[in-house]
Each structure stands twice: as C-alpha cells, then as structure tokens.
Amino acid sequence: MVAHYGIPTPPPALGRSRVTHKLELSPQEKVKLRLALFAFFAACLTTLLLLVNVVSSPEGLPTHDEYHSQGTIFGSSELGPTAKGSISVSWASYSPYHPAGKFEGSTREGCVVSQVSILQRHGARYPTTGVAKAIIKALKKLQAAASYDDPKLHFLKNYTYDLGVNDLLKYGADQSYALGEETFKRYRTLVSGSGNVPFVRASGSKRVVLSARNWTLGFSAASEETYHSKVNLVIPETPGSNNTLGNKMCPAAASSRGETEAFIDVAAQHITARLNSAAPGANLKPRDVYAIMHLCPFDTVAKERLSPFCPIFSKEDFEIYEYAGDLEKFYNTGHALYLLYGGPLGAVQGVGYVNELIGRLTNSPAHHGLQTNKTLLSSPKTFPLNRTMYVDFSHDNLIVAVFAAMGLFNQTNGPLDTTRIVKDRTWIASKMVPFSGHMTVERLSCSDHPPFLATSRSRPMRWWKWVGVDETEDYHENNQEYVRIFVNDVRQPLVFCGAGEDGMCKLEDFVKSQEYARNDGFGDFEGCKYTGR
C-alpha cells in the first residue's frame, strides 16, 4: 500500500499486534494530566517571552536608575543634586531639575500602563522682570560698599550683572531635551507607528513653547527618529483665552509677597548683619539679601557653573532661602488661600486642567466648566481622546494650583508658619516644581488572571479548559483600570482615593475623589473676578 507523496506505508512490526482500544483515565488522572500539560506549556511560554525580551531590547539601553547616574543634564553634573554640598536642591522653585527620589515604576502582576499624561514646567530661565529689578537694586547697594573684608566678596570689584529676563536658557533647553529622551525610554511601549505619538500642548509664553519643542526633539532623537513628535497646540496667554495651562485667570487672587517678606524680615536678619559687617557702607536690608541670594541659582544656570554668589552663603542660609520659596508657592496658588480668604483661589486655578485630565483618563469629553475653552475641547484636533500619551507644558504657579486642586502635598500640620521654618513640612517647592519639574499620571490596565497567560493587548487565554475548571464559575474578563501619580519620579500616596502601598487607586475612585474640580470649585472661581469668558 502506498501512502500520500509516494512514501510506502511500513508493515506492522513482527510479533506485535496493533492496539485498537482507547486508553481510559479516571477523572482524577485526567485533571493531573491537564495540570501537568498546563505547567509544561506555561514554562515553555515563559521561556519564550524571556528570549523575546532579550532579543528585542536595544543593546546597552540603560535602566531608569542607570540613566540618572550617567552624568545627564540633571544627573551628576556640577549643577545636579550630587554636586558638592547639594545646595542646588535648596533653591526652591529655582532649583535645576532633579529626581526627587528613586523611580519605582514596577507594577502589580497582570498590570500594564495603558496611558500617561505629563504636566511639565518650562526649563531653567533668566529671572523674571520683577525679580531682576530687585536683584539689580540690591546688587548696586552691595557694590557701593567702601571695602570688602571677606575674600568671598572680592569678585564683586569686577563683577558686571549681565543676565537677561524671562527667556529660556540653553541649560533649560537641555533639561527639556533630556526629559524627552527619558520619557521615550520609559514609555516607548505606548508609542506606535500608527500615529499614536504624544499629543503635546504648550501655554503661549515663549519659554514654555521652546521647552516643549526641545522636549519633542529629545523624544524623537531617543526613538532614533522613528517617531516624530511635535508641538500640536499652543494656547495663547492673552486675556480671555481660557487657558487651562496658564495662571492669569484669577486677577482677584492675592500674592504671597506679604508672607514671604514677613519671614525674610525676621529670619534673614543675622545674614544681613554678617554681610553688612563684611561690606561696610552697603546698608543692606533683609529683602536685599534675599534678592542677592537669587543670584546663586540664576547666575549658576545661566553660566552652567557654580556662581561665585553661592559661597557667600552657608547651608543654613540656604535653608532659610528654600523655606521662603516654599512660602511663596504655598501662599500663592497653593492650599493656603482656602484658609486665609474663605475660598481656595489658588486651588481653583487648577480645576480646568484637572477636568481635562479626567476626560483623557476616561476617554470621554472633558467637562466644560468656567475655565476650560469650549472651542478647543469640542474639536478632536485640539483635544483628542483615546491617545496613549499626552504632554502639556506650563508654569510653576499653574502646576502648584493643579496639585492643590487634586489634593496632593497636603500640609497636614496646618498652614506654613511665617515666623519660623517648619521642619516636618510636606510642602517643598524644590521637590514639586523645580525647573522642568513634572507630574506624570499613569492609567493602568490590570487583570486578576495569571500574568504569563495575559498580554496588554489581548484577552486572557481560557486556561480553565485545560485543567478541568468549571467554566460557569465567576470569571471577569474585563480589565480593571487604575491610576497612579508620580511627581519628579516620586510616587504619590493617593490616600484620597483609597490607594494602597503601591500608590494605585481605581480609576473610578480617583474620578470620584476629584469632586472639587468636577464641581468647578463649588463656586470659588467666582471670587477670581475673571471677565475673559
């Protein structure tokens, strides 16, 4: 007899008869066999996935921790947190970007990041016009001294102030570029060639737009130009634009100048006395000293080397400087306005952005409230949904307002004292909004099924059929969605929505917790006296 393809069928072996009956197994033996087969296939699949991971990972790609230790623009350079004395982390909101802690990005088994939204401050800049005026005034008094009895002041004899105002610095552009690179390396699985690249917005200030553009260049470069990111939308900061990335929609909000100056007038007296003794005839006041201290961070980031103004002051002096900066943010757009003025005119300025964030997380139209721009929200070109990555660029005051509206960095011991440094405070501006500081909101899709049988892009395999499990038992195929938040790489404790130790809370619970934003600040925005809408 001839089989298919012309191959003869061999005769049965001599001395043996062919088995014609089926092998019968007991129900218990069937379950044991299925379990053994299940374990075998699981081991094979696990091994295959490990091999695929090794082959597909680019050779030499650093881990997140290694990336921060390779001398990047915000790593071990002279300006970074590992620089001698680490005073750069004591410059409050004028600190160069640095991770506030170790990034702990691992997830629960069966969880995968499905979306990320980033809100980032612009990179390092020159001082603003108001700060520059205060610096020039105080510096003129110091340089008018009859002599300098401290060698640390001798450089002032030939020093010429040459800083600009407001504009982004090269160092700030480099910060943004480096963070664009890091974002791609950290979240590259969210990007695809089907047009699913970051949707990037920027508030209309020149330094903000340039920071955004440099970020996109870094993101694209990290992908070896496989993906071309760009700034998709610039929102004007002109009156009436309803810019959720700006902080000019609450003209009635009081500034924090009074609280900051009240603290400096007391806390900086001994520094003032020391400088006046070392520079006879300068006749400096505590507020002059505070202005001169600004030159340490601003001259440093402008020249990209430690400024000669920094050694004038001690580590203890910079603790005072840092706390003054914390007060400035706390009593400006932070939590404190609720306590002082009966309505959180700081927090309410972040409500519009929070509502946009909720819309993105839930893939649903954002709530159009008093601050949002209806025209932008109604168009998929300016407010697209179902994207995997959103990146917005803004200012520190707006980001602080968003923190306050969301319930992050709550100062549980009451408002910051303006007469003494509160050592155990949670409100530390250098960890919240340094130059290029950013908040990262992750949406995660999680399954309770065995992680080696599920992928982020497919439904779990029906493994119960292999091991004799009754298919009628309770089984949920829909993934549960969660939210977790990082600020400058530090995972935030989302206690307000029931997060556990891993910082994850259910998406639906997070949305419920944002009641203040979803209700437009419960009428607080009316106190802003905004007339642009």
C-alpha positions as CSV (number, residue, x, y, z in Angstrom):
1,M,0.0,0.0,0.0
2,V,1.3,3.4,-0.9
3,A,0.7,6.5,1.3
4,H,0.5,10.1,0.2
5,Y,3.5,11.7,-1.5
6,G,4.6,8.2,-2.8
7,I,6.0,7.0,0.6
8,P,5.3,3.3,1.2
9,T,3.4,2.5,4.5
10,P,5.6,0.2,6.6
11,P,4.0,-3.1,7.7
12,P,3.2,-3.7,11.4
13,A,6.2,-4.9,13.5
14,L,6.5,-8.7,13.7
15,G,5.4,-10.3,16.9
16,R,3.2,-7.3,17.9
17,S,-0.5,-6.6,17.3
18,R,-1.8,-3.1,16.7
19,V,-3.6,-1.5,19.7
20,T,-7.2,-0.8,18.7
21,H,-8.7,0.2,22.1
22,K,-8.6,3.7,23.7
23,L,-6.7,4.4,26.9
24,E,-9.2,5.1,29.7
25,L,-8.3,7.5,32.5
26,S,-10.1,8.2,35.7
27,P,-11.4,11.8,36.3
28,Q,-8.6,12.4,38.9
29,E,-6.0,11.2,36.4
30,K,-7.4,13.5,33.7
31,V,-7.1,16.5,36.0
32,K,-3.5,15.6,36.9
33,L,-2.6,15.1,33.2
34,R,-4.1,18.5,32.3
35,L,-2.3,20.2,35.2
36,A,1.0,18.7,34.0
37,L,0.3,19.8,30.5
38,F,-0.6,23.3,31.7
39,A,2.6,23.6,33.7
40,F,4.7,22.4,30.7
41,F,3.1,24.9,28.3
42,A,3.4,27.7,30.9
43,A,7.1,27.0,31.3
44,C,7.6,27.0,27.6
45,L,5.7,30.2,27.1
46,T,7.6,31.9,29.9
47,T,11.0,30.9,28.4
48,L,9.9,32.1,25.0
49,L,8.9,35.5,26.4
50,L,12.2,35.9,28.2
51,L,14.0,35.1,24.9
52,V,11.9,37.6,23.0
53,N,12.6,40.3,25.6
54,V,16.4,39.7,25.4
55,V,16.4,39.8,21.6
56,S,14.1,42.8,21.3
57,S,15.8,45.1,23.9
58,P,18.2,47.5,22.3
59,E,21.8,46.6,23.3
60,G,23.2,48.8,26.0
61,L,19.9,50.6,26.9
62,P,20.3,51.9,30.4
63,T,17.7,51.2,33.1
64,H,15.9,54.1,34.7
65,D,18.3,54.1,37.7
66,E,21.4,53.8,35.4
67,Y,20.1,56.7,33.3
68,H,20.1,59.0,36.2
69,S,23.7,58.1,37.1
70,Q,25.3,58.6,33.7
71,G,26.0,62.3,34.0
72,T,22.9,63.6,32.3
73,I,22.0,67.2,32.3
74,F,20.1,66.7,35.5
75,G,22.3,63.9,37.0
76,S,25.8,64.1,38.3
77,S,26.9,67.4,36.7
78,E,28.1,70.3,38.8
79,L,24.5,71.7,38.9
80,G,22.8,68.4,39.8
81,P,21.8,67.0,43.2
82,T,25.1,65.1,43.6
83,A,27.2,68.3,43.2
84,K,29.3,69.3,46.2
85,G,27.1,70.4,49.0
86,S,23.9,69.7,47.1
87,I,22.8,73.3,47.5
88,S,21.1,73.2,44.1
89,V,18.2,71.3,45.7
90,S,17.7,74.1,48.2
91,W,16.8,76.8,45.7
92,A,13.0,76.1,45.9
93,S,11.3,76.6,42.5
94,Y,14.6,77.9,41.1
95,S,16.3,74.5,41.5
96,P,17.5,72.8,38.4
97,Y,15.5,69.7,37.6
98,H,16.5,66.6,39.7
99,P,14.5,63.5,40.5
100,A,13.1,64.0,44.0
101,G,13.6,60.3,44.7
102,K,14.1,56.9,43.2
103,F,11.6,56.0,40.4
104,E,9.6,52.9,41.5
105,G,7.8,52.1,38.3
106,S,7.2,48.4,38.7
107,T,3.5,47.4,38.7
108,R,1.4,44.7,40.1
109,E,1.4,41.4,38.3
110,G,-1.0,41.5,35.5
111,C,-0.9,45.3,35.2
112,V,0.3,47.4,32.3
113,V,0.5,51.1,31.8
114,S,-2.0,52.0,29.1
115,Q,-1.9,55.8,29.1
116,V,0.3,58.5,30.5
117,S,-0.4,62.3,30.9
118,I,2.5,64.6,31.8
119,L,2.3,68.2,33.0
120,Q,5.7,69.8,32.9
121,R,7.2,73.1,33.8
122,H,9.4,75.0,31.4
123,G,13.2,74.6,31.7
124,A,15.6,76.9,33.5
125,R,15.2,80.6,32.6
126,Y,16.6,84.0,33.4
127,P,14.9,85.8,36.3
128,T,11.5,87.5,35.6
129,T,11.4,91.2,35.2
130,G,10.3,91.8,38.8
131,V,13.0,89.6,40.3
132,A,15.6,91.1,38.0
133,K,14.8,94.6,39.3
134,A,15.1,93.5,42.9
135,I,18.4,91.9,42.1
136,I,19.9,94.9,40.4
137,K,18.8,97.2,43.2
138,A,20.3,95.1,45.9
139,L,23.5,94.4,43.9
140,K,24.0,98.1,43.4
141,K,24.0,98.7,47.2
142,L,26.4,95.8,47.8
143,Q,28.8,97.0,45.1
144,A,28.7,100.5,46.6
145,A,30.4,99.2,49.8
146,A,33.6,101.0,50.8
147,S,35.5,97.8,51.0
148,Y,35.2,94.0,51.2
149,D,36.5,92.4,54.4
150,D,35.5,88.9,53.3
151,P,37.6,87.3,50.5
152,K,34.4,85.7,49.1
153,L,33.2,89.2,48.1
154,H,36.3,90.3,46.3
155,F,35.0,89.2,42.9
156,L,32.4,92.0,43.2
157,K,35.0,94.6,42.4
158,N,35.0,93.5,38.8
159,Y,31.6,91.9,38.5
160,T,29.1,93.1,35.9
161,Y,25.5,91.9,36.0
162,D,24.7,90.5,32.6
163,L,21.6,88.3,33.0
164,G,18.6,88.7,30.7
165,V,14.9,88.4,31.7
166,N,12.3,85.8,31.3
167,D,13.8,83.8,28.4
168,L,14.7,80.1,28.4
169,L,18.4,79.3,28.9
170,K,20.4,76.8,27.0
171,Y,20.6,74.8,30.2
172,G,16.8,74.8,30.4
173,A,16.5,73.7,26.8
174,D,18.9,70.8,27.6
175,Q,16.8,69.9,30.6
176,S,13.7,69.6,28.4
177,Y,15.5,67.7,25.7
178,A,16.9,65.1,28.3
179,L,13.4,64.6,29.8
180,G,12.0,64.0,26.3
181,E,14.6,61.3,25.8
182,E,13.8,59.8,29.2
183,T,10.1,59.7,28.5
184,F,10.5,57.8,25.3
185,K,12.8,55.2,27.1
186,R,10.4,54.8,29.9
187,Y,7.1,54.7,27.9
188,R,8.2,53.6,24.5
189,T,5.7,50.7,24.5
190,L,2.9,53.3,24.4
191,V,4.1,54.7,21.1
192,S,3.2,53.1,17.7
193,G,3.8,53.8,14.1
194,S,0.0,54.2,13.5
195,G,0.2,57.8,14.6
196,N,-0.1,57.1,18.3
197,V,2.6,59.6,19.2
198,P,2.5,62.1,22.1
199,F,-0.1,64.9,21.8
200,V,1.8,67.9,23.0
201,R,0.4,71.3,24.2
202,A,2.1,74.4,25.5
203,S,1.0,77.6,27.1
204,G,1.8,80.6,24.9
205,S,4.8,82.0,26.8
206,K,8.0,81.8,24.6
207,R,10.0,79.9,27.2
208,V,7.2,77.4,27.6
209,V,6.8,76.8,23.9
210,L,10.6,76.4,23.4
211,S,10.7,73.9,26.3
212,A,8.0,71.9,24.6
213,R,9.8,71.9,21.3
214,N,13.1,70.8,22.9
215,W,11.2,68.0,24.7
216,T,9.8,66.8,21.4
217,L,13.3,66.8,19.8
218,G,14.6,64.7,22.7
219,F,11.7,62.3,22.4
220,S,12.2,61.9,18.6
221,A,16.0,61.5,19.0
222,A,15.6,58.8,21.6
223,S,13.5,56.8,19.1
224,E,16.3,57.3,16.5
225,E,13.8,59.4,14.5
226,T,11.4,56.5,14.2
227,Y,8.7,58.7,15.7
228,H,8.5,62.4,15.1
229,S,6.9,64.2,18.0
230,K,5.9,67.9,17.6
231,V,4.0,70.6,19.5
232,N,0.4,70.1,18.4
233,L,-1.2,73.1,20.1
234,V,0.0,76.5,21.6
235,I,-2.7,78.1,23.8
236,P,-2.4,81.9,24.0
237,E,-1.8,83.6,27.3
238,T,-3.8,86.7,26.3
239,P,-6.8,87.7,28.4
240,G,-9.9,85.9,27.6
241,S,-8.3,82.8,26.1
242,N,-9.4,80.4,28.9
243,N,-6.0,78.8,29.0
244,T,-6.0,75.8,31.3
245,L,-2.2,75.8,31.2
246,G,-1.9,79.4,32.3
247,N,-2.4,81.1,35.6
248,K,-3.8,84.5,34.6
249,M,-7.5,83.8,35.1
250,C,-7.8,84.9,38.7
251,P,-7.0,88.6,39.0
252,A,-8.5,88.8,42.4
253,A,-6.1,86.2,43.9
254,A,-3.7,87.8,46.4
255,S,0.0,87.4,46.0
256,S,2.2,85.7,48.6
257,R,4.6,88.6,48.8
258,G,3.4,89.6,52.3
259,E,4.0,86.2,53.8
260,T,7.4,85.7,52.1
261,E,8.7,89.2,53.2
262,A,7.4,88.8,56.7
263,F,9.5,85.6,57.1
264,I,12.6,87.1,55.4
265,D,12.5,90.3,57.6
266,V,12.9,88.1,60.7
267,A,14.8,85.0,59.5
268,A,17.5,86.8,57.4
269,Q,18.5,89.4,60.0
270,H,21.7,87.6,61.0
271,I,22.7,87.1,57.4
272,T,22.1,90.8,56.8
273,A,24.3,91.7,59.7
274,R,27.1,89.5,58.6
275,L,27.1,90.9,55.0
276,N,26.9,94.5,56.2
277,S,29.9,93.8,58.5
278,A,31.8,92.3,55.6
279,A,30.9,95.1,53.2
280,P,30.9,98.3,55.2
281,G,28.6,101.0,53.7
282,A,26.4,98.6,51.8
283,N,23.5,99.1,54.3
284,L,21.7,96.1,53.1
285,K,18.2,95.1,54.4
286,P,16.9,91.6,54.7
287,R,14.9,91.8,51.5
288,D,18.1,93.0,49.7
289,V,19.9,89.9,51.0
290,Y,17.1,87.7,49.7
291,A,17.4,89.3,46.3
292,I,21.2,88.8,46.2
293,M,20.7,85.1,47.1
294,H,18.6,84.8,43.9
295,L,21.8,85.3,42.0
296,C,23.2,82.0,43.2
297,P,20.6,79.9,41.3
298,F,20.1,82.3,38.4
299,D,23.8,83.0,37.7
300,T,24.5,79.3,38.0
301,V,22.0,78.0,35.5
302,A,22.9,80.9,33.1
303,K,26.6,80.2,33.2
304,E,26.3,76.5,33.7
305,R,28.8,76.5,36.6
306,L,28.5,77.3,40.3
307,S,28.1,81.0,40.7
308,P,30.6,83.0,42.9
309,F,27.5,84.3,44.7
310,C,26.8,80.8,46.2
311,P,29.8,80.6,48.6
312,I,28.8,83.9,50.2
313,F,26.1,82.0,51.9
314,S,26.1,78.9,54.2
315,K,24.0,75.8,54.0
316,E,21.9,77.2,56.9
317,D,21.4,80.4,54.9
318,F,20.0,78.4,52.0
319,E,17.6,76.6,54.4
320,I,16.1,80.0,55.0
321,Y,16.1,80.8,51.3
322,E,14.4,77.5,50.5
323,Y,11.7,78.0,53.1
324,A,11.0,81.5,51.8
325,G,10.5,79.9,48.3
326,D,8.2,77.3,49.8
327,L,6.1,80.1,51.4
328,E,5.9,81.9,48.1
329,K,4.3,78.9,46.4
330,F,2.2,77.9,49.4
331,Y,0.5,81.3,49.8
332,N,0.2,82.0,46.1
333,T,-1.6,79.2,44.2
334,G,-1.2,76.6,46.9
335,H,-3.6,75.3,49.6
336,A,-3.3,78.3,51.9
337,L,-5.7,80.7,50.2
338,Y,-8.6,78.5,51.4
339,L,-7.6,79.2,55.0
340,L,-6.9,82.9,54.5
341,Y,-9.6,84.1,52.2
342,G,-12.6,81.7,52.7
343,G,-12.1,80.2,49.2
344,P,-9.2,78.4,47.6
345,L,-8.4,81.0,44.9
346,G,-5.1,79.2,44.4
347,A,-6.5,75.7,44.1
348,V,-9.4,76.8,41.9
349,Q,-7.0,77.9,39.2
350,G,-6.1,74.2,38.6
351,V,-9.6,73.0,38.2
352,G,-9.7,73.4,34.4
353,Y,-6.7,71.2,33.9
354,V,-7.9,68.5,36.3
355,N,-11.2,68.3,34.4
356,E,-9.2,67.8,31.1
357,L,-7.2,65.1,32.8
358,I,-10.3,63.3,33.8
359,G,-11.6,63.4,30.3
360,R,-8.4,61.9,29.0
361,L,-8.3,59.2,31.6
362,T,-11.9,58.1,30.9
363,N,-11.7,58.7,27.1
364,S,-14.8,60.9,27.4
365,P,-15.4,64.6,26.6
366,A,-13.9,66.8,29.3
367,H,-16.3,68.7,31.5
368,H,-16.7,72.2,30.1
369,G,-16.5,74.4,33.2
370,L,-15.8,78.0,33.9
371,Q,-12.1,77.8,33.0
372,T,-11.9,75.4,30.0
373,N,-12.0,76.5,26.4
374,K,-15.2,75.1,24.8
375,T,-13.9,75.6,21.3
376,L,-10.7,73.6,22.0
377,L,-12.5,70.9,23.9
378,S,-15.1,70.3,21.1
379,S,-12.5,69.5,18.4
380,P,-10.6,66.2,18.2
381,K,-7.8,68.1,16.6
382,T,-7.2,70.3,19.7
383,F,-8.5,67.8,22.3
384,P,-8.2,64.3,21.0
385,L,-9.3,61.3,23.1
386,N,-8.1,57.6,23.0
387,R,-4.4,58.6,22.9
388,T,-1.8,56.8,24.9
389,M,0.4,59.8,25.7
390,Y,-0.4,63.5,26.5
391,V,2.3,66.1,27.4
392,D,1.5,69.6,28.5
393,F,3.9,72.4,29.3
394,S,3.1,75.2,31.7
395,H,4.4,77.4,34.6
396,D,5.1,76.5,38.2
397,N,2.2,78.5,39.6
398,L,-0.3,76.7,37.5
399,I,1.2,73.3,38.4
400,V,1.1,74.1,42.1
401,A,-2.6,75.1,41.6
402,V,-3.2,71.7,40.0
403,F,-1.6,69.9,42.9
404,A,-3.8,71.9,45.3
405,A,-7.0,71.1,43.4
406,M,-6.2,67.4,43.2
407,G,-5.3,67.1,46.9
408,L,-1.6,66.4,46.5
409,F,1.0,67.6,49.0
410,N,-1.5,68.4,51.7
411,Q,0.2,70.2,54.6
412,T,-1.5,68.1,57.4
413,N,0.0,70.2,60.2
414,G,-1.8,73.4,59.1
415,P,-0.6,76.3,57.0
416,L,3.2,77.0,56.9
417,D,4.4,79.2,59.7
418,T,5.7,82.6,58.5
419,T,7.9,83.2,61.6
420,R,9.9,80.0,61.7
421,I,10.9,77.1,59.5
422,V,8.6,74.1,59.7
423,K,11.0,71.2,59.5
424,D,8.5,68.4,59.0
425,R,6.6,70.0,56.2
426,T,5.4,68.1,53.1
427,W,5.3,71.3,51.0
428,I,8.8,71.6,49.5
429,A,8.9,73.5,46.2
430,S,12.2,72.1,45.0
431,K,10.6,68.6,45.0
432,M,7.4,69.9,43.5
433,V,8.2,72.5,40.8
434,P,11.9,72.8,40.1
435,F,12.8,74.0,36.6
436,S,11.4,71.2,34.2
437,G,9.6,69.6,37.2
438,H,6.7,67.4,36.1
439,M,3.7,65.4,37.2
440,T,3.1,62.1,35.5
441,V,-0.3,60.5,35.7
442,E,-0.4,56.8,34.6
443,R,-3.5,54.9,33.8
444,L,-3.0,51.2,34.3
445,S,-5.0,48.2,32.9
446,C,-4.9,45.3,35.3
447,S,-6.1,41.7,35.2
448,D,-6.5,39.3,38.0
449,H,-5.6,36.4,35.7
450,P,-2.2,34.7,35.7
451,P,0.2,37.3,34.2
452,F,2.0,34.8,32.0
453,L,-1.2,34.0,30.2
454,A,-2.3,37.5,29.5
455,T,-0.9,40.3,27.5
456,S,-1.6,44.0,27.5
457,R,-3.2,43.8,24.0
458,S,-5.3,40.7,24.2
459,R,-7.9,38.9,26.3
460,P,-6.7,36.3,28.8
461,M,-6.3,32.7,27.5
462,R,-9.1,30.4,28.8
463,W,-6.7,28.2,30.8
464,W,-9.5,26.7,32.9
465,K,-10.4,24.4,29.9
466,W,-7.0,22.8,30.3
467,V,-7.3,21.9,33.9
468,G,-10.9,20.9,34.3
469,V,-12.2,24.1,35.8
470,D,-15.9,24.7,35.5
471,E,-16.4,27.5,33.0
472,T,-19.6,28.6,34.9
473,E,-17.6,29.9,37.9
474,D,-17.3,33.6,38.5
475,Y,-14.8,35.0,36.0
476,H,-14.4,38.6,34.9
477,E,-12.8,39.2,31.5
478,N,-12.9,43.0,31.6
479,N,-9.7,44.6,33.0
480,Q,-9.8,46.9,35.9
481,E,-8.3,50.3,35.4
482,Y,-6.2,52.1,38.0
483,V,-4.4,55.5,38.4
484,R,-1.1,56.3,40.0
485,I,0.8,59.6,40.0
486,F,4.5,60.5,40.1
487,V,5.9,63.9,40.8
488,N,9.5,64.2,39.7
489,D,9.8,60.4,39.8
490,V,8.3,60.1,43.4
491,R,5.1,58.0,43.6
492,Q,2.4,59.9,45.4
493,P,0.3,58.4,48.2
494,L,-3.2,58.8,46.8
495,V,-5.0,58.3,50.1
496,F,-7.9,60.4,48.9
497,C,-9.0,57.7,46.5
498,G,-8.1,54.6,48.6
499,A,-4.7,53.8,47.1
500,G,-2.6,51.0,48.7
501,E,1.1,50.9,49.4
502,D,1.8,50.7,45.6
503,G,0.1,54.1,45.1
504,M,-2.6,52.7,42.8
505,C,-6.3,53.5,43.2
506,K,-9.2,52.5,40.9
507,L,-9.9,54.9,38.1
508,E,-13.5,55.3,39.1
509,D,-12.4,56.1,42.7
510,F,-9.9,58.7,41.5
511,V,-12.6,60.4,39.4
512,K,-15.0,60.4,42.4
513,S,-12.2,61.9,44.6
514,Q,-11.9,64.9,42.3
515,E,-15.2,66.3,43.4
516,Y,-13.8,69.8,43.8
517,A,-12.8,70.0,40.2
518,R,-15.8,68.2,38.8
519,N,-18.0,70.8,40.5
520,D,-16.0,73.8,39.2
521,G,-14.6,74.5,42.7
522,F,-18.0,74.8,44.3
523,G,-18.3,78.4,43.2
524,D,-14.9,79.5,44.3
525,F,-13.9,80.6,40.8
526,E,-16.5,83.4,41.0
527,G,-14.2,85.0,43.6
528,C,-11.5,85.3,41.0
529,K,-13.4,88.1,39.2
530,Y,-12.4,86.8,35.8
531,T,-14.1,88.6,33.0
532,G,-12.5,86.9,30.0
533,R,-15.0,84.2,29.4
